Amino acid sequence: MPPATVVVIEDERTIAQAIGNRLRTEGFVVEIAHDGPSGVELCRRVIPDVVVLDVMLPGFDGLEVCRLIQKDRPVPVLMLTARDSETDLLVGLGVGADDYMTKPFSPRELVARVHALRRRAERAVSHVDPVSLGKLELEPSSRKVRLSGDEVHLTPIEFDILLRMASAPGVVFTREQLLFDVWGYRDSSGARTVDSHIAALRKKLGNEFVRTVHGVGYSIEDGS
């Protein structure tokens, strides 16, 4: 199997080079762009397996880059930002990013997350049968979700979270369980990312389906 390709889109050249060097030592092929337009063009040309994407870029920002590259094909995206607000996080994840890291970050943690995102993308959906929970229907083969017959647009990671929890309705999943089952992370460093994706699912599906068990985690109910 050929090595996976990672595109790094980061305008701070020292950071981009440091990320690139670290990923290359892990066996990845790395391509680098330093602004929004060239980053989109690079992704279209090399068809990466994972994208590491800074939010603040010249030309146009990382949110627009994420929208454009996700329109072409679903690709795992790890967003980087110097800011740490919940609004930034929700917007980034809402345009299709899988995960989010705030600068300064640990290079070792970044590499671990890239590996995990790559593994998640490689895994085929094992649950091939449709899932029906009241008015909510999931079709794993086509990755489509319908609520009362109307299709609901979910990002790839939102779909994976929903499918995992809908496979065991009523069971409460901890953040750590979801991080391991969906992302492949073996620690709780991405717990905030889970919370934000759950908030997005609740907004799209409604409170009757997504239940929070305070101090424990989340579950999917049948909506009745």
C-alpha positions as a LaTeX table, in Angstrom:
\begin{tabular}{lrrr}
\hline
Residue & $x$ (\AA) & $y$ (\AA) & $z$ (\AA) \\
\hline
Met1 & 0.00 & 0.00 & 0.00 \\
Pro2 & 1.44 & 3.43 & $-0.94$ \\
Pro3 & 2.08 & 5.89 & 1.89 \\
Ala4 & $-0.76$ & 8.24 & 2.81 \\
Thr5 & $-0.57$ & 11.83 & 1.59 \\
Val6 & $-1.15$ & 14.76 & 3.94 \\
Val7 & $-1.66$ & 18.29 & 2.67 \\
Val8 & $-0.65$ & 20.98 & 5.18 \\
Ile9 & $-2.16$ & 24.42 & 4.53 \\
Glu10 & $-0.50$ & 26.88 & 6.89 \\
Asp11 & 0.70 & 30.43 & 6.18 \\
Glu12 & 3.33 & 30.47 & 8.95 \\
Arg13 & 6.17 & 28.81 & 7.10 \\
Thr14 & 8.13 & 27.70 & 10.16 \\
Ile15 & 5.04 & 25.95 & 11.57 \\
Ala16 & 4.21 & 24.39 & 8.19 \\
Gln17 & 7.75 & 23.10 & 7.80 \\
Ala18 & 7.85 & 21.71 & 11.34 \\
Ile19 & 4.55 & 19.88 & 10.81 \\
Gly20 & 5.71 & 18.58 & 7.45 \\
Asn21 & 9.02 & 17.31 & 8.79 \\
Arg22 & 7.33 & 15.54 & 11.71 \\
Leu23 & 4.75 & 13.86 & 9.47 \\
Arg24 & 7.41 & 12.76 & 6.99 \\
Thr25 & 9.29 & 11.00 & 9.80 \\
Glu26 & 6.04 & 9.05 & 10.39 \\
Gly27 & 6.03 & 7.84 & 6.79 \\
Phe28 & 3.53 & 10.28 & 5.28 \\
Val29 & 3.98 & 12.02 & 1.96 \\
Val30 & 3.53 & 15.73 & 2.72 \\
Glu31 & 2.62 & 18.61 & 0.42 \\
Ile32 & 2.46 & 22.20 & 1.72 \\
Ala33 & 0.54 & 25.31 & 0.69 \\
His34 & 0.65 & 28.73 & 2.36 \\
Asp35 & $-2.64$ & 30.39 & 1.36 \\
Gly36 & $-6.27$ & 29.50 & 0.74 \\
Pro37 & $-6.44$ & 29.42 & $-3.08$ \\
Ser38 & $-3.22$ & 27.43 & $-3.53$ \\
Gly39 & $-4.33$ & 25.06 & $-0.77$ \\
Val40 & $-7.58$ & 24.26 & $-2.59$ \\
Glu41 & $-5.72$ & 23.79 & $-5.86$ \\
Leu42 & $-3.15$ & 21.54 & $-4.18$ \\
Cys43 & $-5.89$ & 19.34 & $-2.69$ \\
Arg44 & $-7.55$ & 19.00 & $-6.08$ \\
Arg45 & $-4.25$ & 18.06 & $-7.68$ \\
Val46 & $-2.81$ & 15.55 & $-5.18$ \\
Ile47 & $-6.08$ & 14.17 & $-3.68$ \\
Pro48 & $-4.82$ & 13.90 & $-0.08$ \\
Asp49 & $-5.80$ & 11.33 & 2.51 \\
Val50 & $-5.79$ & 13.92 & 5.35 \\
Val51 & $-5.64$ & 17.74 & 5.38 \\
Val52 & $-4.09$ & 19.79 & 8.20 \\
Leu53 & $-5.63$ & 23.23 & 7.78 \\
Asp54 & $-5.01$ & 26.56 & 9.50 \\
Val55 & $-8.10$ & 28.71 & 10.00 \\
Met56 & $-6.41$ & 32.08 & 9.37 \\
Leu57 & $-5.01$ & 32.15 & 5.83 \\
Pro58 & $-4.35$ & 34.79 & 3.19 \\
Gly59 & $-6.45$ & 34.73 & 0.04 \\
Phe60 & $-9.46$ & 33.24 & 1.82 \\
Asp61 & $-9.68$ & 31.59 & 5.21 \\
Gly62 & $-9.53$ & 27.96 & 6.23 \\
Leu63 & $-13.31$ & 27.71 & 6.63 \\
Glu64 & $-13.76$ & 28.50 & 2.95 \\
Val65 & $-10.95$ & 26.09 & 2.05 \\
Cys66 & $-12.72$ & 23.37 & 4.03 \\
Arg67 & $-16.04$ & 24.03 & 2.30 \\
Leu68 & $-14.46$ & 23.90 & $-1.14$ \\
Ile69 & $-12.39$ & 20.74 & $-0.65$ \\
Gln70 & $-15.29$ & 18.93 & 1.00 \\
Lys71 & $-17.48$ & 19.76 & $-2.01$ \\
Asp72 & $-15.06$ & 17.85 & $-4.23$ \\
Arg73 & $-14.85$ & 14.76 & $-2.03$ \\
Pro74 & $-15.04$ & 13.91 & 1.69 \\
Val75 & $-11.57$ & 14.12 & 3.22 \\
Pro76 & $-10.57$ & 14.10 & 6.90 \\
Val77 & $-9.62$ & 17.63 & 8.00 \\
Leu78 & $-7.76$ & 18.63 & 11.17 \\
Met79 & $-8.13$ & 22.37 & 11.69 \\
Leu80 & $-5.57$ & 24.55 & 13.48 \\
Thr81 & $-6.32$ & 27.91 & 15.05 \\
Ala82 & $-4.77$ & 30.50 & 17.33 \\
Arg83 & $-8.22$ & 31.23 & 18.75 \\
Asp84 & $-10.14$ & 29.11 & 21.22 \\
Ser85 & $-13.78$ & 30.19 & 21.18 \\
Glu86 & $-16.76$ & 27.85 & 21.02 \\
Thr87 & $-18.10$ & 29.79 & 18.03 \\
Asp88 & $-14.91$ & 29.19 & 16.04 \\
Leu89 & $-15.01$ & 25.53 & 16.95 \\
Leu90 & $-18.65$ & 25.03 & 15.94 \\
Val91 & $-18.19$ & 26.89 & 12.65 \\
Gly92 & $-15.08$ & 24.88 & 11.78 \\
Leu93 & $-16.71$ & 21.56 & 12.51 \\
Gly94 & $-19.89$ & 22.67 & 10.77 \\
Val95 & $-18.14$ & 23.06 & 7.42 \\
Gly96 & $-16.81$ & 19.51 & 7.55 \\
Ala97 & $-13.70$ & 19.50 & 9.74 \\
Asp98 & $-13.25$ & 16.31 & 11.74 \\
Asp99 & $-11.18$ & 17.71 & 14.57 \\
Tyr100 & $-9.72$ & 20.93 & 15.90 \\
Met101 & $-6.46$ & 21.86 & 17.65 \\
Thr102 & $-5.56$ & 25.21 & 19.22 \\
Lys103 & $-2.06$ & 26.64 & 18.88 \\
Pro104 & 0.36 & 26.05 & 20.47 \\
Phe105 & $-0.10$ & 22.29 & 20.16 \\
Ser106 & 1.99 & 19.20 & 20.81 \\
Pro107 & 3.54 & 17.88 & 17.56 \\
Arg108 & 3.23 & 14.36 & 18.97 \\
Glu109 & $-0.50$ & 14.85 & 19.58 \\
Leu110 & $-0.97$ & 16.26 & 16.08 \\
Val111 & 0.72 & 13.23 & 14.54 \\
Ala112 & $-1.42$ & 10.89 & 16.66 \\
Arg113 & $-4.59$ & 12.62 & 15.50 \\
Val114 & $-3.55$ & 12.49 & 11.84 \\
His115 & $-2.88$ & 8.76 & 12.18 \\
Ala116 & $-6.29$ & 8.26 & 13.83 \\
Leu117 & $-8.14$ & 10.27 & 11.18 \\
Arg118 & $-6.41$ & 8.26 & 8.48 \\
Arg119 & $-7.42$ & 4.97 & 10.11 \\
Arg120 & $-11.02$ & 6.15 & 10.49 \\
Ala121 & $-11.22$ & 7.04 & 6.81 \\
Glu122 & $-9.88$ & 3.61 & 5.86 \\
Arg123 & $-12.45$ & 1.71 & 7.89 \\
Ala124 & $-15.43$ & 0.52 & 5.89 \\
Val125 & $-18.86$ & 0.90 & 7.43 \\
Ser126 & $-19.48$ & $-2.48$ & 9.03 \\
His127 & $-23.18$ & $-1.91$ & 9.75 \\
Val128 & $-24.80$ & $-2.22$ & 6.32 \\
Asp129 & $-28.44$ & $-2.56$ & 7.36 \\
Pro130 & $-30.62$ & 0.56 & 7.58 \\
Val131 & $-31.34$ & 1.84 & 11.07 \\
Ser132 & $-34.79$ & 3.15 & 11.97 \\
Leu133 & $-35.59$ & 5.01 & 15.19 \\
Gly134 & $-39.08$ & 6.40 & 14.97 \\
Lys135 & $-39.00$ & 9.26 & 12.46 \\
Leu136 & $-35.22$ & 8.95 & 12.06 \\
Glu137 & $-33.75$ & 6.70 & 9.36 \\
Leu138 & $-30.09$ & 5.99 & 8.59 \\
Glu139 & $-28.82$ & 4.31 & 5.43 \\
Pro140 & $-25.19$ & 3.33 & 6.08 \\
Ser141 & $-24.52$ & 2.17 & 2.52 \\
Ser142 & $-25.35$ & 5.59 & 1.07 \\
Arg143 & $-24.55$ & 7.51 & 4.29 \\
Lys144 & $-27.88$ & 9.28 & 4.14 \\
Val145 & $-30.07$ & 10.36 & 7.05 \\
Arg146 & $-33.78$ & 11.18 & 6.85 \\
Leu147 & $-35.97$ & 12.77 & 9.48 \\
Ser148 & $-39.71$ & 12.43 & 8.84 \\
Gly149 & $-38.84$ & 11.58 & 5.24 \\
Asp150 & $-36.68$ & 14.69 & 4.66 \\
Glu151 & $-32.96$ & 14.24 & 4.09 \\
Val152 & $-30.72$ & 15.82 & 6.74 \\
His153 & $-27.23$ & 16.89 & 5.72 \\
Leu154 & $-24.57$ & 15.62 & 8.14 \\
Thr155 & $-20.83$ & 15.95 & 7.91 \\
Pro156 & $-18.95$ & 12.62 & 7.60 \\
Ile157 & $-17.93$ & 12.62 & 11.27 \\
Glu158 & $-21.45$ & 13.55 & 12.41 \\
Phe159 & $-22.81$ & 10.58 & 10.47 \\
Asp160 & $-20.25$ & 8.24 & 12.06 \\
Ile161 & $-21.14$ & 9.45 & 15.56 \\
Leu162 & $-24.86$ & 9.09 & 14.90 \\
Leu163 & $-24.48$ & 5.60 & 13.41 \\
Arg164 & $-22.37$ & 4.43 & 16.35 \\
Met165 & $-24.91$ & 5.59 & 18.93 \\
Ala166 & $-27.98$ & 4.60 & 16.88 \\
Ser167 & $-26.64$ & 1.04 & 16.69 \\
Ala168 & $-27.35$ & 0.84 & 20.44 \\
Pro169 & $-30.31$ & 3.15 & 21.13 \\
Gly170 & $-30.69$ & 4.18 & 24.74 \\
Val171 & $-27.13$ & 3.16 & 25.64 \\
Val172 & $-25.13$ & 6.03 & 27.12 \\
Phe173 & $-21.75$ & 6.55 & 25.44 \\
Thr174 & $-19.04$ & 8.40 & 27.30 \\
Arg175 & $-16.91$ & 10.96 & 25.46 \\
Glu176 & $-13.97$ & 8.59 & 25.81 \\
Gln177 & $-15.94$ & 5.76 & 24.18 \\
Leu178 & $-16.92$ & 7.95 & 21.25 \\
Leu179 & $-13.39$ & 9.25 & 20.82 \\
Phe180 & $-12.13$ & 5.67 & 20.61 \\
Asp181 & $-14.96$ & 4.18 & 18.54 \\
Val182 & $-15.34$ & 7.01 & 16.02 \\
Trp183 & $-11.98$ & 8.80 & 15.89 \\
Gly184 & $-9.72$ & 6.03 & 17.15 \\
Tyr185 & $-8.25$ & 8.27 & 19.88 \\
Arg186 & $-6.98$ & 6.49 & 22.94 \\
Asp187 & $-7.15$ & 9.46 & 25.32 \\
Ser188 & $-9.70$ & 12.14 & 26.19 \\
Ser189 & $-7.87$ & 15.10 & 24.63 \\
Gly190 & $-10.63$ & 15.60 & 22.05 \\
Ala191 & $-13.56$ & 15.66 & 24.48 \\
Arg192 & $-14.50$ & 19.20 & 23.53 \\
Thr193 & $-14.69$ & 18.17 & 19.90 \\
Val194 & $-17.20$ & 15.46 & 20.83 \\
Asp195 & $-19.36$ & 17.98 & 22.68 \\
Ser196 & $-19.40$ & 20.30 & 19.67 \\
His197 & $-20.35$ & 17.54 & 17.22 \\
Ile198 & $-23.12$ & 16.42 & 19.57 \\
Ala199 & $-24.38$ & 20.02 & 19.74 \\
Ala200 & $-24.47$ & 20.09 & 15.93 \\
Leu201 & $-26.38$ & 16.79 & 15.81 \\
Arg202 & $-28.89$ & 18.06 & 18.35 \\
Lys203 & $-29.44$ & 21.21 & 16.31 \\
Lys204 & $-30.06$ & 19.18 & 13.14 \\
Leu205 & $-32.09$ & 16.33 & 14.63 \\
Gly206 & $-33.79$ & 17.85 & 17.66 \\
Asn207 & $-33.64$ & 17.30 & 21.40 \\
Glu208 & $-35.97$ & 14.27 & 21.29 \\
Phe209 & $-33.28$ & 12.14 & 19.64 \\
Val210 & $-30.05$ & 13.30 & 21.28 \\
Arg211 & $-29.97$ & 12.95 & 25.07 \\
Thr212 & $-27.30$ & 14.26 & 27.41 \\
Val213 & $-26.68$ & 12.33 & 30.62 \\
His214 & $-24.86$ & 14.90 & 32.71 \\
Gly215 & $-21.56$ & 13.72 & 34.08 \\
Val216 & $-21.68$ & 10.57 & 31.94 \\
Gly217 & $-22.15$ & 11.14 & 28.21 \\
Tyr218 & $-24.71$ & 10.95 & 25.40 \\
Ser219 & $-27.28$ & 8.59 & 23.94 \\
Ile220 & $-29.61$ & 8.38 & 20.94 \\
Glu221 & $-33.27$ & 7.78 & 21.70 \\
Asp222 & $-36.08$ & 6.67 & 19.39 \\
Gly223 & $-37.76$ & 10.08 & 19.48 \\
Ser224 & $-41.01$ & 8.79 & 20.90 \\
\hline
\end{tabular}
